[in-house]
Amino acid sequence: MRKKLRLASLCMFAAAAVFVLCALSNPTLGRTVMIGPFTFGVEQWRICYALYVLVMAGLFVASFLVKGDQPSEKGPKRPE
């Protein structure tokens, strides 16, 4: 189970890195978006992308902290 989790987290992390690289190289990054009374400019987009990469990196690291499958205590009882 840990190998599957690590493989999935590695794929997610790689996809996040590719997404951020494509997003930062996009020429429309400089456009300002109005969301209600708020303006969302270049710096805000960069902060969002940086937070996205940090979250994905955190999930990737967290996959190494998961312990293996532990037996359930609700399993069949053995006669003594």
C-alpha positions in Angstrom: 0.0 0.0 0.0 2.8 2.4 0.8 4.3 1.9 -2.7 1.0 2.7 -4.3 0.6 5.8 -2.2 4.2 7.0 -2.9 3.7 6.4 -6.7 0.4 8.3 -6.6 2.0 11.2 -4.7 5.0 11.3 -7.0 2.7 11.5 -10.0 0.7 14.3 -8.4 3.9 16.2 -7.5 5.2 15.8 -11.1 1.9 17.0 -12.5 1.9 20.0 -10.1 5.4 20.9 -11.3 4.5 20.7 -14.9 1.3 22.7 -14.3 3.2 25.5 -12.5 5.9 25.7 -15.2 3.3 25.9 -17.9 1.3 28.5 -16.0 4.3 30.7 -15.3 5.4 30.6 -18.9 1.9 31.5 -20.1 1.9 35.0 -21.6 -1.6 35.7 -20.1 -0.1 35.6 -16.6 0.2 39.4 -16.6 -3.5 39.9 -17.0 -5.4 41.3 -14.1 -8.6 39.5 -13.2 -11.4 41.2 -11.3 -13.2 39.1 -8.7 -15.9 41.3 -7.3 -14.1 44.3 -5.7 -10.8 42.4 -5.6 -8.1 42.6 -8.3 -6.1 39.5 -8.9 -2.8 40.5 -10.5 0.5 38.8 -11.4 1.8 38.7 -7.8 -1.4 37.0 -6.5 -1.2 34.4 -9.3 2.4 33.7 -8.4 1.5 33.3 -4.7 -1.3 30.9 -5.6 1.1 28.8 -7.7 3.7 28.8 -5.0 1.1 27.7 -2.4 0.0 24.9 -4.8 3.5 23.6 -5.2 4.0 23.7 -1.4 0.8 21.8 -0.8 1.8 19.2 -3.3 5.3 18.9 -1.9 3.8 18.5 1.6 1.5 15.7 0.4 4.5 14.0 -1.3 6.5 14.2 1.9 3.5 13.0 4.0 3.3 9.9 1.9 6.6 8.8 3.4 5.3 9.2 6.9 2.4 6.7 6.5 3.1 3.5 8.4 2.3 0.1 6.8 -1.0 -1.7 7.1 -1.6 -2.7 10.7 -3.8 -5.6 11.6 -7.3 -4.8 12.8 -8.2 -5.5 16.4 -11.7 -6.5 15.3 -10.4 -9.5 13.5 -11.4 -13.1 14.4 -10.5 -14.1 17.9 -8.1 -17.0 18.4 -8.9 -19.6 21.0 -6.6 -19.6 23.9 
